[in-house]
Amino acid sequence: MEYNIFHIDMDSFYASAEMADKPELKNKPVCVGSRNKHGIISSANYVARSFGVKAAMKIYEAKRLCPSLVVLDVNMNKYIKVSDQIYLFLNSLTPNVEIGSIDEWYLDTNGSKYESWNETDFAFFIKSEILKRFNLNCTIGCSHTKFLAKMATNYIKPNGHIVFTKENFKDYIYPLSIGKMFFVGKKLENFFLSENIKTIGDLVNTNQDLYFYKKIGVIYNKLKNEALGISKAKVDTKSNYQKAIGRSFTIDSFTETKEFLNLIDEMVLYINNHLKINNASFMSLTLRLKLENSNNKVKTIRYPLSKFKVDIVDAISMFESITYDVNYKNIYNISLTANELIFNISQAEQIDMFDKTKSDNNPFKKISNDVNEKLNKKIIYLAKDYFDK
């Protein structure tokens, strides 16, 4: 293959995973989300999207757009299990697989038995195997850089595959609006629009490189190089060892606290399921809000001991502490992230030195007893000893 980097992106993954074992839902508008009064949508299939339904939309608004919408509860354990199975399948094709998220992967065919295949044939093979094994559709983009492979996927979704060559990629991406460019968020998009950079082609063709570099720094050079098809970024299997687990939502004009609390509840559920599946704990928790025409709001809690579950009370407290002076309508993105992950630790091994019920199995007590016995004098006390007195 001349173009060896593939981006595999599952189509409306959560909703599709629910439909995979529910044939009665075929061709119906389906979403998953919270079904209470202030519930929000996590994922909607493409039938539902054709009515204007989208992620982070309020359920009652979605129902107004699409009265026949089928709303299913979120089943994160199922989605993680299916995601892991898809990863194992891709990893059987080549060891060069990078996890992008729960529903997307980058794959490099160099050194694999498939590197002599035609790019289109290989993409079709992956798509057909995923459909046969998991009853799920995916979209695949291929190119010589990760950026262009992802842009190709975004261009051809849903349920498609395309190769961006060194000759044709400009025809596909240069006419796109600057906001469609990977790495360009809402604030950066607004900045470029204010500078009359309306398309990716405008970014490439501008001769004001020094001006933009001074304005936004090294991200400008990265964006321009990526748009030119120049990149040193490789498929990185090491990044599969996560340093953080997070979830984010882009939202439209939420006005009530309960709407945000539903999002927070879903983010907590998502993170806790991933922590459990990965047998991981974390040392800090970060809540971030992105605001229109204002500085972002960020709050981080650091814990003295690692935690195996995010406490929703902590997440809500963080939200309240940074929104007291914020107009909810200005919030366009919210994210929650568990940071500084620690893997392969049994929760049972984490000792609470104040817990009297575990004192017989507490290794600290064994050490203190051994020392005290050898010295024939009690000179080492545990914290619980002071409560026993």
Secondary structure, 3 states (H helix, E strand, C coil): CCCCEEEEEECCHHHHHHHHCCHHHCCCCEEEECCCCCCEEEEECHHHHCCCCCCCCEHHHHHHHCCCCEEECCCHHHHHHHHHHHHHHHHHHCCCEEEEECCEEEEECCCCCCCCCCHHHHHHHHHHHHHHHHCCCEEEEEECCHHHHHHHHHHHCCCCEEECCCCCHHHHHCCCEHHHCCCCCHHHHHHHHHCCCCEHHHHHHCCCHHHHHHHHCHHHHHHHHHHCCCCCCCCCHHHHCCCEEEEEEECCCCCCHHHHHHHHHHHHHHHHHHHHHCCEEEEEEEEEEEECCCCCEEEEEEEEEEECCCCHHHHHHHHHHHHCCCCHHHEEEEEEEEECCEECCCHHHCCCCCCHHHHHHCHHHHHHHHHHHHHCCCCCCCHHHHHHC
